[in-house]
Amino acid sequence: MSKFEKIAVIGGGSWATAIVKMLCENCDKIGWYMRSVYATEHIKRNKHNPNYLSSAELHPEQLDLSNDINEIVKEYDVLIFAIPSAFLNTELEKLTESLDNKILFSAIKGIVPESGLIVGEHFHQKYDISYENIGVIAGPCHAEEVAMERLSYLTIACQDQKKAKELSKYVKSRYIKTKVSDDIFGTEYAAMLKNIYAIAAGIAHGLGYGDNFQSVLMSNAIREMKRYIKKVHRMKRNINNSVYLGDLLVTGYSVFSRNRMFGNMIGKGYTVKSAMLEMNMVAEGYYATKSAYKINKENGAKTPIIDAVYAILYGKKEAKDVFEKLTNLLD
């Protein structure tokens, strides 16, 4: 049996559920680890995730559901991690099974707080996984639109292009188009950074800035992203490709963007804690902001937007005052 016929998803949230739905189009059996016993039993009985993306119909007969991460890691060869970055390390600490000889794909859009690394680097440095066996799944692709089977696009990145092409076969469908890339670092950093810029877009909206400013903010954001990624990993890449610019735009503008929603609430005067409690969802950009700011202190890219979001979320500065200053730094 081909390694790519034994694919499992690690995580129980919206994006994990969307990936499982994609895989159900092409796989006879999919492993799926999630912590919630209630959720796994509900899926078996009712064919949908009760907590996330509940409109997506699932097929229990195709799912090998488990609440034991070791059971899934032992049985499956290709593991797609779709856990919020803030909680990844907690789940990995449960592992007694080895990740040796496994092929790992990250569908996580953030930095692992405990190591300060993007997920691919974390697996490489902490678990000694070869970069040839590490890949990235990136958008632009909102889980909610996957549930509605609206046309969406994914980029599958891996330094071993054969592995990227192979996984793309299992996620593509009539409503999912795929392309492959060898830029595992740039795609992961872009997926992390775009959430910060979406928070900035949300803050601007919450403060009452209009579409004209939003367009300037986003055009500056893609240039800032280019500068940042060039500092952390220099290689030839077209920042205007959909995995960079497209994902930034959809996260910055979409009504489905939880990071934009979070930023909008901050702009309207919510505290970080109250915004998160009301959303009842993880805004990856909140955690990413601290990590991105810290990393850039060493690299020195010009990042006025990241600096502004950091000042508001972690420096406790007034959003109105910070954005008034930011407007003079953009062009």
SEFI-628749 format. One record per residue: residue in three letters; x, y, z of N, C-alpha, C, O in turn. Coordinates in steps of 0.02 Angstrom, whole numbers, plus 50000, padded with zeros to 5 digits. Example, Ala and Ser with C-alpha at 12.3 -4.5 7.8 and 13.67 -1.06 7.14 Angstrom:
BEGIN
ALA506604971650390506154977550390506604983550390507124983450423;SER506424988850354506844994750357506455000250394506705005750402;
***
This chain:
BEGIN
MET500424994050000500005000050000500445006250000500935006650037;SER500275011149959500635017449955500575021250021500045021150053;LYS501125024550041501115028650101500545033650098500235035150149;PHE500415036350039499925041650033499205039050032498735042850024;GLU499135032550040498465029750050498305029050124497755027050143;LYS498795030650167498685030350239498785037250268499295038750300;ILE498285041550258498315048550277497875049750338497315047150342;ALA498135053550385497735055350445497785062750458498265066050440;VAL497255065350489497225072450509497255072750585496915069150620;ILE497675077350609497755078350681497455085050699497725090350681;GLY496885084950734496545091150752495795090550742495565086650700;GLY495415094450780494695093850777494315100150761493705100450768;GLY494675105550741494365111950728494095112650658494005107750621;SER493955118950639493655120350574494095118250516493855114950469;TRP494725120050518495175118550462495305111050458495335108350403;ALA495385107750515495465100450515494845097150484494905092450444;THR494265099550502493635096750476493595097750401493375093350364;ALA493795103750377493785105150305494265100550268494095098050214;ILE494855099250296495335094850263495075087650260495155084250210;VAL494755085450314494445078850314493915078350259493875073350224;LYS493515083650252493015083650199493335083050130493095079250088;MET493885086750119494245086250055494485079150043494405076449988;LEU494795076150093495075069550086494545064250074494665059250039;CYS493945065350102493395060650092493195060050019492895055049999;GLU493375065049979493215064749908493645059549871493465057249818;ASN494225057849901494705053749864494975047749902495295043449872;CYS494865047249967495145041850008494605037150033494055039350051;ASP494755030750035494285025950063494275026250139493755025350170;LYS494855027550169494905027850242495375033450263495925034050236;ILE495155037450311495555043050336495595042450412495085041750446;GLY496205042750438496285043150511496135050150535496285055050500;TRP495825050650594495665057350619495715057350695495315054150729;TYR496205061050720496275061850792495985068550813496145073750785;MET495555068250864495325074350897495245072750971495115067050990;ARG495325077851013495315076751086494615074951111494545070851157;SER494105077951082493435077551109493095070751095492965069051038;VAL492965067051149492595060751142491885062151119491615058551077;TYR491595067451146490915069351125490875070551050490415068251017;ALA491375074151023491375075750951491435069450908491075068750858;THR491875064850927491955058850887491315054650887491115052050835;GLU491005054050945490385050150948489825053550910489415050350877;HIS489805060250913489295063950877489385063150801488895062250765;ILE490005063350778490135062550706489905055650683489615054950629;LYS490035050550722489835043750704489075043150697488835039650652;ARG488715046650740487985046150740487655051050691487165049250658;ASN487925057050687487565062450652487905065150590487635069450556;LYS488505062750575488855064350512489075071650507489145074250451;HIS489185074850564489475081550561489815083150628489645080250679;ASN490295087650625490655089750684490195094450724489985099550697;PRO490045092950786489565097050824489845103850845489475108450860;ASN490505104450845490815110450872491075115250819491095121350830;TYR491275112650762491585116750710491335114650641491265108650627;LEU491205119550599491015118250530490445113150526490465108450485;SER489945114050568489425108950575488995108150512488625103250507;SER489055112750465488675112050402488985107050354488675105050305;ALA489615105150367489965100550322489755093350336489845090850392;GLU489465090150286489275083150294489885078650290490285079250243;LEU489955074250339490525069650342490275062550330489675061250333;HIS490735058050317490555051050302490905046450351491465044350339;PRO490565044850407490875040850460491165034250436491655031750465;GLU490865031250384491115024850360491825025550330492175020450323;GLN492025031550313492695032750286493195034950340493785035650326;LEU492955036050401493365039050453493575034050507493165030250533;ASP494205034050522494485030350578494595035450634495145038150640;LEU494085036650674494095041750726494405039150790494285033550810;SER494815043350820495135041350882495275047450927495415052850902;ASN495235046250992495415051451040496125050251068496335053551115;ASP496475045551037497165043851058497635045551001497645042250949;ILE498035050851010498495052950957498995047550939499195046950882;ASN499205043650988499695038350975499415032850931499775029950890;GLU498785031350940498455026250899498465028350825498595024150781;ILE498335034650811498325037050743499035037550715499155035550658;VAL499505040250753500195040950730500485034050714500865033350665;LYS500335029050754500595022350742500335019350677500705016050641;GLU499705020650662499365017250606499465020750539499445017450487;TYR499585027350539499575031150476500275033950460500665035650505;ASP500405034450396501075036450372501135043750355501665046750362;VAL500575046750332500565053850314500115057350364499515055850369;LEU500405062050401500035065450455499965072850438500455076350428;ILE499345075150435499195082150422499005085450488498485083850517;PHE499425089950512499305093350575498895099650564499105104150527;ALA498315099950596497865105750589497615107750658497015108250670;ILE498095108950703497955111050772498175118350778498695120150751;PRO497815122650813498065129450824498775129250852498925125350897;SER499205133450825499915133250843500035133850918500505131050945;ALA499595137650953499675138651025499595132151064499825131651120;PHE499265127151034499115120951069499485114951040499415109351065;LEU499885115950987500235110350955500695106751003500685100651006;ASN501095110451040501595107351084501265103051137501525097751155;THR500685105151162500315101351212500125094551185500175089451220;GLU499905094351122499715088051091500335083651076500315077651086;LEU500875086751053501475082951038501785079851100502105074651096;GLU501685083051157501955080351220501615073751239501875070051281;LYS501045072351210500685066051223500995060151185500845054451200;LEU501425061751136501685056451093502155051751129502625053751163;THR502015045351120502495040051139502715036351076503245033351074;GLU502305036751024502485033950959502975038550924502945044650932;SER503425035650885503935039550850503655042750786503215039950754;LEU503925048550770503755051850706504255050050651504195052450595;ASP504745045950668505245043750618504895040350559504425036450568;ASN505125041950500504865039050438504145041150421503845038450375;LYS503875045950459503225048650442503315054550395503825057950397;ILE502815055850354502795061850312502305066650346501725064950356;LEU502545072650362502155077350400501975083450358502415086450327;PHE501345085350357501125091450324500815095950376500395093850416;SER501025102250375500745107250420500195111150385500305114150333;ALA499605111150416499065115450393498935120650448498375123150456;ILE499465122250485499435126750542499705133650522500215134150488;LYS499355138850542499535145550520499795149650579499455154250602;GLY500375147850602500635151550659501315148950681501605144450650;ILE501555151750735502205150050765502085145850827501615147150865;VAL502505140850838502455136850900502755141050957503355142350956;PRO502345143251005502595147951055503185145451095503645149251112;GLU503195138951111503715136251153504405136451121504915136951156;SER504425136051055505075136051020505195142450980505765143950962;GLY504655146250966504725152250925504855150650852505135154750815;LEU504665144650831504805142350762504145141050725503635139550754;ILE504185141850658503625139450617503605131850624504095128750644;VAL503045128850607502925121750622503445117250589503695112550620;GLY503595118550525504085114450490504765114450525505085109250533;GLU504985120450545505625121050580505585117650648506075114650671;HIS505015118050681504925114750746505005107150740505355104050779;PHE504675104250690504735097050680505455095050661505705089850683;HIS505775099250621506465097750600506945098150659507355093650668;GLN506895103450698507385104450752507235100350814507705097850846;LYS506605099550832506435096150894506335088650886506415084750933;TYR506165086450825506015079350814506465076250760506385070450742;ASP506945080250735507435077850687507115074850624507345069850596;ILE506565078050601506235075950540506575079450481506675085550482;SER506745075750429507055078650370506565083450336505965082150334;TYR506835088950309506415093650272506095090350210505585092650185;GLU506395084950186506115081250130505445077950149505035076250106;ASN505345077050214504725073850238504255078750273503795076750309;ILE504375085150262503955090350291503635094550236503985096850190;GLY502985095550240502645099650190502175104550222502075104650283;VAL501875108750181501425114050204500805114050159500845113350098;ILE500225114850190499595115750154499365122850167499235124750224;ALA499305126850114499125133850122498585135850073498435132250025;GLY498275141650086497695143950047497885147949985498425146949957;PRO497445152449965496855155150000496265150250001496025148149948;CYS496045148550061495515143550066495195143850135495485141450184;HIS494605146850141494255146950205493865140450215493545137950169;ALA493905137850275493565131550291492815132050277492515127350253;GLU492525137850292491805138650282491595137850209491065135250195;GLU492025140150164491855139450093491975132350068491635130150021;VAL492435128750099492515121650084491875117950103491635113650066;ALA491605119550161490975116450184490415117550134489995113150124;MET490405123450103489885125050054490065122749984489685123749936;GLU490655119649977490915117149913490975122749862490835121749802;ARG491175128549885491325134049840492045133249815492485130949851;LEU492165135149753492815134249722493365137549764493325143449779;SER493865133649782494415135949824495075133349796495095128649757;TYR495625136549818496285134849792496765133349849496775136849900;LEU497165128049841497665126249890498345125849857498405123949798;THR498865127749894499545126449873499845121249921499815122149981;ILE500115116049893500455110749931501205111649921501445111049865;ALA501555113149974502275114549969502675109050002502505106650056;CYS503215107049969503685102149998504325102549957504295103449896;GLN504895101949990505525101949952505565095949906505885096149854;ASP505255090449927505185084549883504545085449843503995084049868;GLN504605087749782504025089349741503575083349727502975084149717;LYS503855077349727503455071349717502945070549773502365068649761;LYS503145072049834502685071549891502145076949887501565075649902;ALA502335082849867501845088249859501315086349806500715087249816;LYS501555083749750501095081849696500655076049717500065075749700;GLU500935071449756500555065649778499985067749825499425065449818;LEU500145071949874499615074049920499085078149883498485077749899;SER499295082049834498815086249798498275081949764497705084249756;LYS498455075849745497965071349714497395069649762496825068449741;TYR497555069549825497065067349875496625072949902496125071649934;VAL496825079149890496415084749915496045088349858495565092149871;LYS496255087349796495915090849741495245087649726495145081649737;SER494785091649701494125089249684493805094249637494135098949614;ARG493165093549623492825098249578492795105249609492725110149572;TYR492865105749675492845112349707493505114349739493555119649769;ILE494015110149734494685111749760495195111049704495295105549677;LYS495515116449686496065116349638496725116849677496765120149728;THR497235113549651497875113449687498455115249641498435114349581;LYS498985117949672499615118749639500165116949689500035116749749;VAL500765115649665501305113649710501855118849710501925122849663;SER502255118749765502795123549774503345120049813503225115149848;ASP503955122649807504505120049848504685125049904505185124049939;ASP504295130349912504445135549961504085134150027503595137350044;ILE504345129250065504015127550128504085132950180503655133750223;PHE504635136750177504745142050227504315148150211503965150750255;GLY504335150450150503955156350131503205155450138502865159950161;THR502955149550119502225148350124502005148050197501465150450215;GLU502425145150240502245144950311502275151750344501835153550382;TYR502805155450329502845162250358502285166650332502005170550370;ALA502125166050268501575170050239500915168350273500515172850288;ALA500795161950286500175159750319500125162550390499585163850414;MET500705163350422500715166250489500615173850486500225176650524;LEU500975177150441500965184450438500285187150415500065192350440;LYS499965183750370499335186450343498805187050397498355191250393;ASN498855182850449498375183450505498485189950544498015192850570;ILE499115192050550499275198350584498995204150544498695208750572;TYR499085203950478498835209350435498075209450434497765214750427;ALA497765203550442497025203350445496785206650510496265209850511;ILE497155205650564496985209150627497035216650616496595220450639;ALA497555218850582497635226050567497045228650527496785234050540;ALA496825224650477496255226750436495625227150478495215231650469;GLY495545222350524494965222450568494975228450615494465231650626;ILE495565229950643495625235750688495425242150650495065246350676;ALA495685242750588495535248650548494785249250538494505254750543;HIS494455243750522493735243850512493375245750576492905249750576;GLY493595242850632493285244450696493365251650716492935254450750;LEU493905254750694494035261850709493655266550662493635272550673;GLY493365263650609492975267750563493335269750499493065273850461;TYR493925267050486494265268350423493895264950367493595259550376;GLY493895267950308493515265350252493915261050204494485259150218;ASP493605259650147493905255250097494545258250067495015254550051;ASN494565264750061495165267850032495775266450075496305264550049;PHE495705267150140496275265650184496425258250185497005256250187;GLN495905254150184496005246850184496435244650125496865240350132;SER496315247650067496695245750008497435247750015497875244049994;VAL497545253550044498235255750057498565251150108499155249250101;LEU498195249450160498455244950212498665238250182499205235650198;MET498245235350140498395228750111498975229050061499375224450057;SER499015234550022499565235049974500235235850011500745233349989;ASN500215239350068500815239950109500975233250144501555231550154;ALA500445229650162500545223250197500905218250153501345214650178;ILE500745217850089501075212850046501805214650037502235210150032;ARG501965221150034502665223150029503035221850094503615219850094;GLU502695222950149502995221450214503115213950221503635211850246;MET502635209950199502715202650201503325200450159503715196150181;LYS503395203450101503965201750058504625203250093505085199250091;ARG504675209150125505285210950160505425206150218505995204050228;TYR504905204450254504985200150312505235193150291505715190550318;ILE504885190150242505055183350220505755183150189506115178350198;LYS505925188350153506595188650123507135188550176507665185650166;LYS506995191550234507485191550289507555184650320508105182550338;VAL506995181150328507025174650363507225168950317507515164050340;HIS507065169450252507255164050206507295166850135506785167750102;ARG507895168150113507995170950047507975165549993508365160749995;MET507525166249946507505162049886507065165649835506725170449851;LYS507085163349774506675166349721505955164349731505795158349728;ARG505515169249741504795167849748504405173849721504645179549723;ASN503825172649695503395178049670502865179449723502385175649731;ILE502955184949760502515186549816501795188049793501345188249834;ASN501705188949727501035190249701500645183849688500055184149670;ASN500955177949697500595171749688500045171049741500075174249794;SER499555166849726498965166449769499125164149839498775166049886;VAL499635159949848499795157449915500055162949961500015162350022;TYR500305168349932500535174149971500015179749969499665181050018;LEU499965183049911499505188649905498775186649910498385189949944;GLY498585181149876497885179049878497645177349948497095179249968;ASP498075173749985497885171850053497845177950098497425178350142;LEU498295182750087498275189050125497615192650112497285194950159;LEU497415193150049496815196950032496185193750061495765197250090;VAL496125187150054495515183950078495475184250155494925184950183;THR496045183850188496035184250261495915191350285495615192450337;GLY496145196150247496055203150265495355205750252495135210450286;TYR495005202850203494365205650183493755201250198493195203850203;SER493845194750206493275190250209492875190750274493155191950327;VAL492225189850268491795189550328491925183250368491725182850426;PHE492255178250338492405172050373493055172450413493225167850450;SER493425177950405494085178550436494015179950511493795185350531;ARG494215175150552494165176150625494675181250649494565184650699;ASN495245181850613495745186850632495505193850618495615198450658;ARG495175194850562494875201350547494325202950599494275208550623;MET493925197850615493395198850664493685200850732493435205350765;PHE494215197450751494565198950814494815206150813494725209850861;GLY495145208050759495405214850753494845220050754494915225350785;ASN494295218550722493725223050721493465224450792493295230050809;MET493455219150832493225219850901493725224050942493525228150983;ILE494375223050930494875227050964494805234350945494855238850987;GLY494685235650880494595242450856493995245850887493985251950896;LYS493485241850903492875244550934492935245351010492475247851042;GLY493515243251037493625244451108493625238351153493705239051214;TYR493525232351125493555226251165494265225251191494755227151158;THR494325222151249494985219751270495125213251234494675210151206;VAL495755211151234495945204851202495545199151232495275194951196;LYS495505198951298495165193451332494425193251315494145187951301;SER494095199051316493375199251303493225197551230492725194351215;ALA493665199551184493575197951113493625190451102493215187551066;MET494115187351133494215180051125493635176151156493415171151128;LEU493395178451213492835175051246492205175451203491835170551197;GLU492075181251174491475182051133491525178151068491025175351045;MET492115177951038492205174250976492155166750987491885163150945;ASN492405164351044492435157151059492815153351005492665147550991;MET493295156650974493725153550923494425156350932494525161650962;VAL494915152750906495605154950912495785159650855495695157850796;ALA496015165550871496285170250821497045169250820497405172050861;GLU497285165350771497995163550769498435169750767498995169650794;GLY498195175150736498605181050729498795184250795499315187650799;TYR498395183250847498565186050912499225183150936499675186850957;TYR499295176550934499905173250956500475174650907501055175550927;ALA500305174850842500815175950790501145182750796501735183650782;THR500755187750818501015194550823501625194950869502125197950852;LYS501575191850926502125191950975502745188450946503295191050953;SER502635182650916503195178950888503515182550829504135182950824;ALA503105185150784503365188650725503755194850745504285196250717;TYR503505198350794503845204450819504525202550848505025205850835;LYS504535197350888505155195150920505675192850868506255194650873;ILE505445188850819505905186450767506195192350728506785192350711;ASN505775197250714506005202950674506485207450712506855211250681;LYS506475207150777506965210950816507675208750798508145212650802;GLU507755202350779508405199750760508555200950687509135201550667;ASN508025201350645508125201850573508115208950546508435210450496;GLY507735213350578507745220450561507385222550498507565227650468;ALA506875218750477506475221050420506045226950442505865227550500;LYS505875231250394505435236850408504715234350410504435232350359;THR504415234350470503745231350479503285235950520503105234150576;PRO503095241650494502675246250533501995243350551501715245050603;ILE501715238950509501045236250523501085231150580500685231350627;ILE501575226650577501665221850631501805225550696501535223850749;ASP502235230650692502405234550752501775237850782501705238150843;ALA501335240250739500735243650763500265238650798500005240050851;VAL500175232850767499735227750797500025225350864499665224350913;TYR500685224450866501015222350928500915227650983500765226051040;ALA500985234050965500905239451014500205239451044500115240951103;ILE499705237751003499015237751027498875231451070498585232051124;LEU499065225551045498895219351079499325217951140499085215351190;TYR499965219651135500425217951190500705223951226500895223551285;GLY500725229651192500975235751225500425239751258500545244851290;LYS499785237251250499205240451281499105247751259498835251751297;LYS499335249351199499255256051172498545256851144498235251951123;GLU498305262951144497645264351115497655263451040498075266351005;ALA497195259351014497175257850943497115264250901497445264950849;LYS496705268950923496605275150886497255278950878497415281450824;ASP497645279550932498275283250930498785279750886499145282950848;VAL498825273150893499315269250853499165269850779499625270650739;PHE498525269350760498365269550689498435276650660498575277350601;GLU498335281650701498465288450676499195289250656499355292350605;LYS499635286350696500355286550679500505282150619500905283850576;LEU500175276250616500295271550561500105274650494500445273550444;THR499575278550492499355281550427499905285850396499915286750335;ASN500345288550437500895292750411501495288650388501965291350358;LEU501485282250402502045277750383501895273750321502335270450294;LEU501265273950298501065270050238501055274550177501015280650183;ASP501105271350119501075275350057500675271850003500605274449948;
***
